[in-house]
């Protein structure tokens, strides 16, 4: 499938205008999601998504959903959402209990056009989302100290605006890159990730979704 970069970039600029940044508050259920592909280096391929809903702050799992879909959009850095959002929507629609906020394994506004996967999904669905990525994509930052809970800010190099944090969630382990997606902000997004960690690098909602997805993919293969 031929991917039109110009149309995708224009769509991101339109979505960017709809991103709302405000503090997270009063939530009782937090969701986490992850995706995988049966043949990740081929297009089209079959995609698998998993959603997990947990009580907050106990992080007790209350619901899990899966979805499968043929994915025809190729992997293009900076435009990941066009490949993955339709599948996330399908998995989210299967939940009977909708979470108040969703942690997405990807970027929020720490993105060249301020619309990473978490922001794109949040705007399209009108949801509160937070991006928690394993690698940086955009912005300038220093690495925080090695202690769990240490963080440093990610800034837009053109404006010095704070767009996220580099957060050490476990002592002497690689940090995660946190940025608000939609209906969230930098500080409360950081606090949410800290409060959802239980001794691992990734916050529980995303970690559990990833583990469940890995098992499901192995079963299918």
VEXKOL-668804 format. One record per atom (N, C-alpha, C): x, y, z. Coordinates in steps of 0.02 Angstrom, whole numbers, padded with zeros to 5 digits, always signed. Layout:
XYZ...
REM end
This chain:
+00042-00060+00000+00000+00000+00000+00044+00062+00000+00031+00107-00047+00070+00168-00050+00047+00216+00004+00094+00241+00043+00078+00286+00099+00091+00358+00078+00040+00401+00086+00046+00471+00067+00069+00512+00126+00133+00528+00128+00162+00564+00184+00131+00633+00192+00118+00666+00137+00091+00735+00141+00022+00736+00172-00020+00690+00152-00088+00687+00180-00085+00668+00254-00041+00622+00271-00034+00601+00340-00009+00658+00384+00040+00695+00359+00067+00752+00397+00014+00806+00405-00026+00817+00354-00080+00866+00358-00132+00844+00410-00149+00780+00410-00196+00753+00459-00169+00763+00530-00104+00752+00539-00075+00762+00605-00078+00834+00627-00068+00880+00582-00073+00951+00599-00144+00969+00620-00194+00939+00588-00264+00950+00607-00278+00920+00676-00253+00860+00688-00264+00828+00753-00229+00865+00809-00171+00893+00793-00132+00930+00842-00173+00987+00873-00213+01019+00832-00255+01074+00855-00308+01052+00905-00323+00987+00905-00376+00961+00948-00349+00929+01012-00283+00923+01019-00254+00896+01080-00267+00944+01138-00293+00917+01192-00308+00957+01252-00262+00936+01309-00224+00983+01336-00179+00968+01392-00209+00996+01456-00222+00953+01504-00248+00973+01569-00232+00918+01619-00231+00934+01684-00212+00884+01734-00260+00825+01737-00232+00766+01747-00272+00707+01761-00297+00709+01833-00359+00691+01844-00384+00688+01913-00447+00645+01917-00458+00618+01977-00519+00582+01991-00530+00518+01953-00478+00483+01934-00488+00421+01896-00486+00360+01942-00526+00309+01924-00531+00248+01963-00506+00186+01926-00504+00192+01860-00482+00135+01819-00432+00160+01767-00377+00123+01761-00325+00142+01713-00315+00084+01664-00309+00102+01600-00300+00051+01549-00229+00051+01522-00210-00005+01493-00146-00010+01459-00156-00049+01395-00118-00034+01344-00126-00069+01280-00059-00080+01247-00059-00130+01203+00001-00145+01165-00020-00179+01100+00023-00178+01050+00009-00209+00986+00068-00251+00964+00053-00300+00921+00106-00340+00891+00081-00361+00822+00128-00388+00782+00111-00409+00715+00139-00478+00701+00099-00520+00667+00122-00588+00654+00182-00588+00607+00181-00543+00558+00237-00536+00512+00256-00462+00511+00294-00439+00560+00307-00367+00568+00345-00334+00510+00380-00374+00470+00420-00345+00416+00386-00351+00348+00321-00371+00349+00283-00376+00287+00222-00331+00290+00201-00308+00232+00139-00269+00226+00102-00293+00164+00039-00315+00171+00000-00315+00233+00020-00371+00280-00001-00364+00342+00012-00413+00393-00049-00417+00439-00048-00463+00486-00101-00468+00535-00078-00438+00600-00117-00390+00626-00101-00357+00688-00143-00385+00745-00113-00385+00804-00148-00406+00865-00141-00351+00917-00196-00333+00949-00195-00283+01002-00223-00312+01066-00197-00288+01122-00222-00309+01187-00234-00248+01230-00292-00247+01263-00308-00196+01313-00316-00229+01381-00289-00197+01432-00298-00219+01501-00326-00161+01541-00376-00175+01582-00405-00124+01627-00390-00144+01699-00363-00097+01738-00346-00110+01808-00379-00059+01853-00395-00080+01914-00417-00033+01965-00359+00010+01986-00373+00072+02003-00320+00116+02027-00339+00141+02097-00294+00138+02145-00222+00125+02139-00200+00053+02152-00247+00007+02164-00227-00061+02181-00195-00099+02123-00212-00078+02061-00188-00110+02000-00209-00182+01994-00268-00196+02019-00299-00262+02010-00330-00265+01941-00316-00319+01904-00342-00326+01836-00417-00341+01839-00456-00304+01801-00529-00315+01800-00555-00336+01732-00517-00323+01678-00541-00344+01612-00483-00344+01562-00489-00390+01514-00440-00396+01460-00477-00405+01394-00453-00373+01341-00483-00384+01275-00427-00391+01223-00444-00427+01169-00398-00436+01112-00435-00418+01048-00397-00398+00998-00426-00386+00932-00375-00404+00879-00400-00426+00821-00358-00445+00765-00381-00406+00704-00333-00389+00661-00351-00350+00602-00295-00355+00549-00315-00357+00486-00266-00352+00433-00242-00280+00429-00177-00270+00429-00148-00203+00429-00112-00192+00363-00135-00143+00325-00106-00129+00259-00061-00068+00258-00062-00028+00311-00020+00031+00314+00051+00011+00334+00102+00032+00297+00170+00012+00313+00196+00048+00376+00250+00021+00404+00283+00054+00460+00323+00114+00434+00305+00174+00457+00341+00234+00438+00355+00274+00501+00418+00283+00521+00433+00321+00582+00400+00390+00582+00370+00408+00638+00336+00471+00644+00262+00468+00624+00242+00413+00591+00173+00405+00569+00144+00338+00593+00170+00315+00649+00151+00249+00676+00076+00244+00689+00045+00298+00709-00025+00296+00728-00070+00274+00671-00053+00291+00609-00095+00272+00552-00096+00196+00542-00044+00164+00565-00039+00091+00562-00075+00058+00620-00074+00089+00679-00095+00055+00740-00161+00078+00770-00181+00140+00760-00242+00165+00792-00305+00125+00775-00316+00106+00711-00377+00067+00697-00382+00002+00737-00325-00030+00747-00324-00092+00786-00336-00078+00860-00308-00024+00886-00321-00005+00956-00395+00010+00967-00426+00044+00919-00497+00060+00924-00538-00004+00927-00520-00053+00886-00557-00116+00885-00552-00152+00952-00492-00154+00981-00483-00187+01046-00518-00148+01101-00514-00082+01099-00546-00040+01150-00622-00049+01148-00650-00056+01088-00723-00062+01082-00750-00126+01113-00707-00175+01123-00729-00239+01153-00732-00236+01229-00706-00183+01259-00708-00178+01332-00778-00159+01356-00801-00194+01406-00865-00175+01436-00855-00120+01488-00797-00120+01520-00779-00068+01569-00726-00023+01538-00744+00038+01523-00697+00084+01491-00654+00118+01544-00588+00117+01537-00544+00150+01586-00550+00226+01582-00533+00259+01638-00536+00332+01641-00476+00364+01607-00420+00328+01606-00359+00352+01573-00323+00291+01546-00290+00300+01488-00256+00244+01455-00182+00261+01445-00139+00214+01466-00067+00221+01454-00051+00183+01389-00023+00219+01341-00008+00191+01275+00067+00181+01268+00086+00124+01241+00157+00110+01228+00178+00148+01166+00193+00212+01175+00212+00255+01120+00216+00327+01143+00226+00372+01096+00234+00443+01113+00166+00478+01118+00167+00531+01159+00111+00578+01161+00129+00638+01119+00138+00696+01152+00156+00757+01116+00232+00764+01105+00272+00717+01131+00344+00718+01118+00356+00688+01049+00334+00724+00999+00331+00701+00930+00344+00761+00886+00376+00752+00828+00391+00810+00785+00332+00855+00769+00272+00825+00763+00212+00865+00749+00164+00864+00808+00189+00843+00867+00152+00843+00930+00093+00794+00931+00093+00745+00886+00037+00698+00885+00065+00627+00876+00092+00600+00931+00114+00531+00930+00054+00484+00937+00068+00420+00944+00015+00370+00948-00035+00384+01004-00010+00402+01063-00054+00415+01120-00099+00476+01107-00072+00528+01078-00111+00588+01063-00162+00574+01008-00140+00541+00956-00184+00525+00899-00244+00484+00922-00230+00431+00959-00283+00387+00984-00329+00425+01032-00300+00466+01076-00340+00503+01124-00386+00553+01092-00362+00589+01041-00403+00639+01007-00459+00606+00967-00442+00554+00929-00491+00520+00888-00548+00491+00930-00531+00464+00989-00581+00432+01031-00607+00477+01087-00579+00537+01095-00601+00582+01148-00584+00556+01217-00525+00526+01224-00505+00493+01286-00445+00527+01318-00437+00515+01384-00376+00536+01419-00322+00483+01407-00266+00505+01380-00213+00458+01365-00145+00487+01386-00099+00441+01399-00030+00458+01417+00017+00414+01377+00068+00444+01347+00117+00405+01310+00174+00384+01355+00193+00321+01350+00250+00295+01388+00291+00252+01341+00342+00282+01311+00382+00249+01259+00448+00223+01287+00474+00171+01254+00538+00142+01275+00598+00180+01248+00586+00217+01193+00641+00254+01160+00618+00326+01146+00666+00372+01143+00647+00441+01126+00633+00448+01052+00592+00496+01034+00579+00511+00964+00595+00583+00947+00579+00629+00993+00587+00699+00978+00599+00738+01043+00639+00790+01038+00651+00833+01095+00722+00828+01122+00741+00878+01161+00806+00879+01193+00799+00864+01267+00847+00826+01294+00843+00806+01365+00911+00783+01389+00918+00782+01455+00975+00750+01488+00948+00687+01522+00990+00638+01528+00968+00577+01563+00967+00590+01639+00916+00565+01674+00912+00575+01747+00961+00530+01784+00965+00540+01849+01008+00498+01891+00983+00426+01889+01023+00380+01917+01007+00309+01913+00955+00285+01963+00934+00327+02009+00886+00306+02061+00815+00305+02033+00775+00258+02056+00705+00254+02036+00669+00318+02057+00630+00346+02012+00594+00408+02026+00629+00470+01999+00693+00464+01982+00728+00522+01953+00701+00536+01883+00698+00599+01866+00673+00617+01799+00706+00682+01776+00702+00692+01711+00723+00755+01681+00672+00773+01628+00668+00837+01611+00617+00859+01564+00641+00853+01491+00593+00837+01449+00604+00838+01376+00578+00905+01350+00619+00940+01312+00598+01005+01287+00598+01008+01211+00552+01046+01184+00550+01059+01112+00611+01103+01096+00655+01081+01052+00716+01121+01038+00703+01189+01007+00646+01198+00976+00632+01261+00943+00601+01313+00990+00571+01290+01045+00536+01337+01089+00554+01331+01163+00590+01277+01181+00608+01263+01251+00546+01243+01292+00490+01231+01259+00429+01209+01295+00439+01138+01320+00418+01125+01382+00422+01057+01410+00367+01015+01380+00386+00959+01349+00337+00916+01315+00335+00845+01344+00375+00832+01395+00375+00765+01425+00431+00758+01476+00441+00697+01500+00494+00682+01547+00529+00617+01529+00593+00614+01545+00631+00551+01544+00629+00526+01616+00598+00469+01628+00584+00445+01696+00619+00378+01710+00657+00377+01764+00689+00315+01786+00640+00279+01832+00611+00225+01808+00561+00189+01846+00589+00133+01890+00652+00114+01876+00686+00063+01916+00760+00080+01919+00790+00070+01977+00859+00089+01988+00905+00057+01937+00948+00098+01906+01000+00075+01859+00972+00038+01798+00909+00051+01781+00878+00021+01722+00860+00077+01673+00861+00063+01609+00846+00113+01559+00781+00150+01575+00778+00215+01565+00717+00253+01581+00664+00244+01527+00604+00269+01542+00551+00273+01493+00540+00347+01476+00506+00358+01420+00495+00426+01395+00421+00441+01396+00402+00484+01443+00331+00496+01458+00310+00564+01432+00253+00566+01398+00226+00630+01376+00150+00626+01375+00116+00682+01388+00043+00680+01387+00017+00665+01317-00038+00627+01315-00069+00612+01251-00126+00661+01237-00179+00654+01276-00237+00698+01270-00273+00699+01337-00302+00757+01355-00335+00766+01420-00288+00744+01477-00225+00763+01472-00175+00750+01524-00122+00804+01517-00076+00807+01565-00021+00854+01560+00044+00821+01582+00099+00857+01578+00165+00827+01591+00170+00802+01663+00153+00843+01712+00164+00825+01782+00120+00767+01803+00055+00769+01787+00011+00715+01810+00023+00651+01769+00048+00658+01708+00067+00598+01670+00125+00563+01703+00175+00603+01723+00232+00574+01759+00210+00540+01823+00168+00573+01861+00145+00545+01925+00106+00480+01914+00066+00478+01861+00028+00417+01846+00075+00358+01833+00125+00370+01792+00172+00316+01777+00208+00292+01839+00231+00338+01881+00264+00319+01943+00218+00276+01987+00155+00296+01992+00108+00261+02035+00083+00195+02006+00099+00183+01942+00079+00120+01910+00137+00071+01903+00195+00089+01930+00253+00044+01926+00257+00000+01989+00274-00063+01978+00279-00111+02033+00344-00150+02029+00400-00113+02025+00465-00146+02025+00492-00165+01957+00456-00148+01905+00479-00161+01837+00491-00095+01800+00524-00100+01742+00536-00040+01703+00471-00009+01678+00426-00051+01653+00364-00026+01624+00308-00023+01676+00263+00026+01670+00205+00028+01715+00161-00033+01705+00128-00056+01757+00091-00119+01755+00040-00124+01698+00000-00073+01683-00049-00081+01629-00017-00099+01563+00039-00067+01546+00073-00081+01483+00112-00147+01487+00143-00159+01544+00183-00221+01552+00138-00283+01546+00080-00281+01579+00034-00337+01576+00006-00347+01506-00011-00292+01473-00037-00297+01404+00016-00327+01358+00079-00306+01367+00134-00333+01326+00143-00408+01339+00143-00429+01402+00153-00499+01418+00097-00543+01391+00035-00519+01399-00022-00557+01373-00019-00562+01297+00001-00509+01265+00005-00507+01193+00060-00554+01168+00115-00556+01203+00170-00601+01184+00148-00673+01186+00110-00692+01238+00085-00761+01243+00035-00776+01187-00009-00728+01174-00060-00738+01122-00027-00747+01054+00024-00707+01040+00059-00711+00976+00094-00779+00969+00125-00804+01023+00158-00868+01021+00108-00924+01007+00049-00919+01038-00003-00970+01027-00024-00971+00954-00030-00912+00924-00053-00908+00855+00001-00932+00806+00063-00921+00823+00118-00943+00779+00134-01017+00788
REM end
